[in-house]
């Protein structure tokens, strides 16, 4: 029998950064019917600061992978803060991964695996892997990765 996400989080010993406050006119989390939408999140460190950098310039693929994983922890922190019970989340539906990178950088999917692997570890293959896009662009505040996500909730 598979562990609940909250049990898996404890088993993995995950530590969450503080949930970021909106920097504009939007909601960090929105529930519509049985779907939970998460606004774009960047990688927040445990002290509340933002990770900085650009892939292909001053951030390696491995550092980008870790930044994407940190975005995953930040998203989980927002879900827990603004929604509550992580065990009400049934599955990952869609991930939009945006990577701050030079125009020559083309390995955005490898960076975004940091986010996807975290959710795979927590929710398992059937529920932790959804559809995903990984694109390169300039991002606000010099962050290396931003992710927007959609989850299905248990009815």
Phi and psi in degrees as GROMACS dihedral restraints (atoms count N, CA, C in turn):
[ dihedral_restraints ]
;  ai    aj    ak    al  type     phi  dphi    fc
    3     4     5     6     1   -76.1    20    10
    4     5     6     7     1   140.2    20    10
    6     7     8     9     1   -69.0    20    10
    7     8     9    10     1   150.2    20    10
    9    10    11    12     1   -66.2    20    10
   10    11    12    13     1   155.1    20    10
   12    13    14    15     1   -53.7    20    10
   13    14    15    16     1   -40.6    20    10
   15    16    17    18     1   -63.4    20    10
   16    17    18    19     1   -37.1    20    10
   18    19    20    21     1   -69.9    20    10
   19    20    21    22     1   -39.1    20    10
   21    22    23    24     1   -66.4    20    10
   22    23    24    25     1   -38.9    20    10
   24    25    26    27     1   -60.1    20    10
   25    26    27    28     1   -44.5    20    10
   27    28    29    30     1   -63.8    20    10
   28    29    30    31     1   -44.4    20    10
   30    31    32    33     1   -60.2    20    10
   31    32    33    34     1   -38.7    20    10
   33    34    35    36     1   -78.2    20    10
   34    35    36    37     1   -12.7    20    10
   36    37    38    39     1    67.2    20    10
   37    38    39    40     1    35.1    20    10
   39    40    41    42     1   -72.2    20    10
   40    41    42    43     1   140.2    20    10
   42    43    44    45     1  -117.8    20    10
   43    44    45    46     1   128.8    20    10
   45    46    47    48     1   -99.8    20    10
   46    47    48    49     1   141.0    20    10
   48    49    50    51     1   -74.9    20    10
   49    50    51    52     1   169.2    20    10
   51    52    53    54     1   -65.0    20    10
   52    53    54    55     1   143.5    20    10
   54    55    56    57     1   -66.1    20    10
   55    56    57    58     1   129.7    20    10
   57    58    59    60     1   -70.9    20    10
   58    59    60    61     1   149.9    20    10
   60    61    62    63     1   -87.2    20    10
   61    62    63    64     1   145.7    20    10
   63    64    65    66     1   -57.0    20    10
   64    65    66    67     1   141.7    20    10
   66    67    68    69     1  -105.8    20    10
   67    68    69    70     1    22.2    20    10
   69    70    71    72     1  -168.9    20    10
   70    71    72    73     1  -163.1    20    10
   72    73    74    75     1   -95.1    20    10
   73    74    75    76     1    88.1    20    10
   75    76    77    78     1  -165.1    20    10
   76    77    78    79     1   164.7    20    10
   78    79    80    81     1   -99.3    20    10
   79    80    81    82     1   136.6    20    10
   81    82    83    84     1   -68.5    20    10
   82    83    84    85     1   -31.5    20    10
   84    85    86    87     1  -135.9    20    10
   85    86    87    88     1   138.8    20    10
   87    88    89    90     1  -141.0    20    10
   88    89    90    91     1   130.2    20    10
   90    91    92    93     1  -105.9    20    10
   91    92    93    94     1   126.6    20    10
   93    94    95    96     1  -130.1    20    10
   94    95    96    97     1   120.3    20    10
   96    97    98    99     1    54.2    20    10
   97    98    99   100     1  -122.6    20    10
   99   100   101   102     1  -109.6    20    10
  100   101   102   103     1    35.7    20    10
  102   103   104   105     1  -124.2    20    10
  103   104   105   106     1   138.9    20    10
  105   106   107   108     1  -111.2    20    10
  106   107   108   109     1   121.0    20    10
  108   109   110   111     1  -104.3    20    10
  109   110   111   112     1   136.2    20    10
  111   112   113   114     1  -117.8    20    10
  112   113   114   115     1   124.4    20    10
  114   115   116   117     1   -63.1    20    10
  115   116   117   118     1   166.4    20    10
  117   118   119   120     1   -56.4    20    10
  118   119   120   121     1   130.2    20    10
  120   121   122   123     1  -122.9    20    10
  121   122   123   124     1   143.5    20    10
  123   124   125   126     1  -104.0    20    10
  124   125   126   127     1   179.7    20    10
  126   127   128   129     1   -83.4    20    10
  127   128   129   130     1   105.2    20    10
  129   130   131   132     1   -93.8    20    10
  130   131   132   133     1   127.7    20    10
  132   133   134   135     1   -73.3    20    10
  133   134   135   136     1   165.4    20    10
  135   136   137   138     1   -63.5    20    10
  136   137   138   139     1   -21.3    20    10
  138   139   140   141     1   -88.7    20    10
  139   140   141   142     1     3.7    20    10
  141   142   143   144     1    92.7    20    10
  142   143   144   145     1   -10.0    20    10
  144   145   146   147     1   -77.4    20    10
  145   146   147   148     1   164.4    20    10
  147   148   149   150     1   -98.7    20    10
  148   149   150   151     1   140.9    20    10
  150   151   152   153     1   -67.2    20    10
  151   152   153   154     1   149.5    20    10
  153   154   155   156     1  -127.5    20    10
  154   155   156   157     1   158.5    20    10
  156   157   158   159     1   133.0    20    10
  157   158   159   160     1   172.7    20    10
  159   160   161   162     1  -136.8    20    10
  160   161   162   163     1   129.7    20    10
  162   163   164   165     1   -65.1    20    10
  163   164   165   166     1   140.1    20    10
  165   166   167   168     1    83.4    20    10
  166   167   168   169     1    -3.1    20    10
  168   169   170   171     1  -123.4    20    10
  169   170   171   172     1   -67.9    20    10
  171   172   173   174     1  -132.3    20    10
  172   173   174   175     1    14.4    20    10
  174   175   176   177     1  -131.2    20    10
  175   176   177   178     1   127.2    20    10
  177   178   179   180     1   -78.8    20    10
  178   179   180   181     1   168.7    20    10
  180   181   182   183     1   -60.6    20    10
  181   182   183   184     1   -43.2    20    10
  183   184   185   186     1   -63.4    20    10
  184   185   186   187     1   -41.4    20    10
  186   187   188   189     1   -65.7    20    10
  187   188   189   190     1   -36.4    20    10
  189   190   191   192     1   -66.0    20    10
  190   191   192   193     1   -40.3    20    10
  192   193   194   195     1   -58.4    20    10
  193   194   195   196     1   -46.0    20    10
  195   196   197   198     1   -65.6    20    10
  196   197   198   199     1   -36.5    20    10
  198   199   200   201     1   -64.6    20    10
  199   200   201   202     1   -41.7    20    10
  201   202   203   204     1   -64.9    20    10
  202   203   204   205     1   -38.2    20    10
  204   205   206   207     1   -63.0    20    10
  205   206   207   208     1   -40.4    20    10
  207   208   209   210     1   -65.4    20    10
  208   209   210   211     1   -34.0    20    10
  210   211   212   213     1   -61.3    20    10
  211   212   213   214     1   -40.8    20    10
  213   214   215   216     1   -59.1    20    10
  214   215   216   217     1   -42.8    20    10
  216   217   218   219     1   -65.1    20    10
  217   218   219   220     1   -36.4    20    10
  219   220   221   222     1   -66.9    20    10
  220   221   222   223     1   -42.1    20    10
  222   223   224   225     1   -61.5    20    10
  223   224   225   226     1   -45.3    20    10
  225   226   227   228     1   -61.0    20    10
  226   227   228   229     1   -39.5    20    10
  228   229   230   231     1   -61.3    20    10
  229   230   231   232     1   -42.7    20    10
  231   232   233   234     1   -66.0    20    10
  232   233   234   235     1   -39.9    20    10
  234   235   236   237     1   -61.7    20    10
  235   236   237   238     1   -46.2    20    10
  237   238   239   240     1   -64.6    20    10
  238   239   240   241     1   -39.7    20    10
  240   241   242   243     1   -72.6    20    10
  241   242   243   244     1   -45.0    20    10
  243   244   245   246     1   -99.3    20    10
  244   245   246   247     1   -17.2    20    10
  246   247   248   249     1  -116.7    20    10
  247   248   249   250     1   -41.8    20    10
  249   250   251   252     1   114.5    20    10
  250   251   252   253     1  -101.0    20    10
  252   253   254   255     1   -83.1    20    10
  253   254   255   256     1   112.0    20    10
  255   256   257   258     1   -65.1    20    10
  256   257   258   259     1   -24.4    20    10
  258   259   260   261     1   -72.5    20    10
  259   260   261   262     1    -9.8    20    10
  261   262   263   264     1   -79.4    20    10
  262   263   264   265     1   -13.1    20    10
  264   265   266   267     1   -81.2    20    10
  265   266   267   268     1   121.7    20    10
  267   268   269   270     1   -84.7    20    10
  268   269   270   271     1   -46.8    20    10
  270   271   272   273     1  -162.2    20    10
  271   272   273   274     1   159.2    20    10
  273   274   275   276     1   -77.6    20    10
  274   275   276   277     1   131.4    20    10
  276   277   278   279     1  -104.0    20    10
  277   278   279   280     1   -55.3    20    10
  279   280   281   282     1  -145.8    20    10
  280   281   282   283     1   139.5    20    10
  282   283   284   285     1  -125.4    20    10
  283   284   285   286     1   129.7    20    10
  285   286   287   288     1  -111.0    20    10
  286   287   288   289     1   109.4    20    10
  288   289   290   291     1  -102.7    20    10
  289   290   291   292     1   123.4    20    10
  291   292   293   294     1  -113.6    20    10
  292   293   294   295     1   126.3    20    10
  294   295   296   297     1  -114.5    20    10
  295   296   297   298     1   124.3    20    10
  297   298   299   300     1   -76.2    20    10
  298   299   300   301     1   111.8    20    10
  300   301   302   303     1  -150.9    20    10
  301   302   303   304     1   161.6    20    10
  303   304   305   306     1   -67.5    20    10
  304   305   306   307     1   158.6    20    10
  306   307   308   309     1   -66.9    20    10
  307   308   309   310     1   -19.9    20    10
  309   310   311   312     1   -84.0    20    10
  310   311   312   313     1   -15.0    20    10
  312   313   314   315     1   -74.3    20    10
  313   314   315   316     1   131.5    20    10
  315   316   317   318     1  -133.4    20    10
  316   317   318   319     1    15.2    20    10
  318   319   320   321     1  -110.5    20    10
  319   320   321   322     1    43.5    20    10
  321   322   323   324     1   -57.2    20    10
  322   323   324   325     1   -38.8    20    10
  324   325   326   327     1   -59.5    20    10
  325   326   327   328     1   -38.9    20    10
  327   328   329   330     1   -64.1    20    10
  328   329   330   331     1   -36.6    20    10
  330   331   332   333     1   -65.9    20    10
  331   332   333   334     1   -47.7    20    10
  333   334   335   336     1   -67.5    20    10
  334   335   336   337     1   -17.2    20    10
  336   337   338   339     1   -60.0    20    10
  337   338   339   340     1   -25.3    20    10
  339   340   341   342     1   -59.9    20    10
  340   341   342   343     1   -41.8    20    10
  342   343   344   345     1   -69.6    20    10
  343   344   345   346     1   -51.3    20    10
  345   346   347   348     1   -62.8    20    10
  346   347   348   349     1   -41.0    20    10
  348   349   350   351     1   -62.3    20    10
  349   350   351   352     1   -35.9    20    10
  351   352   353   354     1   -62.3    20    10
  352   353   354   355     1   -47.1    20    10
  354   355   356   357     1   -71.0    20    10
  355   356   357   358     1   -31.7    20    10
  357   358   359   360     1   -61.4    20    10
  358   359   360   361     1   -44.3    20    10
  360   361   362   363     1   -63.4    20    10
  361   362   363   364     1   -35.0    20    10
  363   364   365   366     1   -83.5    20    10
  364   365   366   367     1   -46.5    20    10
  366   367   368   369     1  -103.5    20    10
  367   368   369   370     1    -7.4    20    10
  369   370   371   372     1    82.0    20    10
  370   371   372   373     1   171.4    20    10
  372   373   374   375     1   -65.8    20    10
  373   374   375   376     1   -43.4    20    10
  375   376   377   378     1   -64.9    20    10
  376   377   378   379     1   -38.2    20    10
  378   379   380   381     1  -109.1    20    10
  379   380   381   382     1   -13.6    20    10
  381   382   383   384     1   -96.0    20    10
  382   383   384   385     1    -8.9    20    10
  384   385   386   387     1  -117.0    20    10
  385   386   387   388     1   118.6    20    10
  387   388   389   390     1  -118.7    20    10
  388   389   390   391     1  -161.8    20    10
  390   391   392   393     1   -79.9    20    10
  391   392   393   394     1   153.9    20    10
  393   394   395   396     1  -152.0    20    10
  394   395   396   397     1   145.9    20    10
  396   397   398   399     1  -121.8    20    10
  397   398   399   400     1   145.6    20    10
  399   400   401   402     1  -135.1    20    10
  400   401   402   403     1   112.7    20    10
  402   403   404   405     1  -128.5    20    10
  403   404   405   406     1   157.5    20    10
  405   406   407   408     1  -101.3    20    10
  406   407   408   409     1   140.3    20    10
  408   409   410   411     1  -168.6    20    10
  409   410   411   412     1   173.7    20    10
  411   412   413   414     1   -84.7    20    10
  412   413   414   415     1   138.0    20    10
  414   415   416   417     1  -120.4    20    10
  415   416   417   418     1   155.3    20    10
  417   418   419   420     1   -67.5    20    10
  418   419   420   421     1   153.7    20    10
  420   421   422   423     1    60.5    20    10
  421   422   423   424     1    14.8    20    10
  423   424   425   426     1    70.3    20    10
  424   425   426   427     1    18.7    20    10
  426   427   428   429     1   -73.1    20    10
  427   428   429   430     1   148.3    20    10
  429   430   431   432     1   -80.3    20    10
  430   431   432   433     1   -25.5    20    10
  432   433   434   435     1  -145.8    20    10
  433   434   435   436     1   142.2    20    10
  435   436   437   438     1  -134.8    20    10
  436   437   438   439     1   142.1    20    10
  438   439   440   441     1  -133.3    20    10
  439   440   441   442     1   136.2    20    10
  441   442   443   444     1  -113.6    20    10
  442   443   444   445     1   138.7    20    10
  444   445   446   447     1  -139.8    20    10
  445   446   447   448     1   158.7    20    10
  447   448   449   450     1  -134.4    20    10
  448   449   450   451     1   132.9    20    10
  450   451   452   453     1  -126.8    20    10
  451   452   453   454     1   148.0    20    10
  453   454   455   456     1   -91.5    20    10
  454   455   456   457     1   139.9    20    10
  456   457   458   459     1  -102.3    20    10
  457   458   459   460     1   152.9    20    10
  459   460   461   462     1   -64.0    20    10
  460   461   462   463     1   144.7    20    10
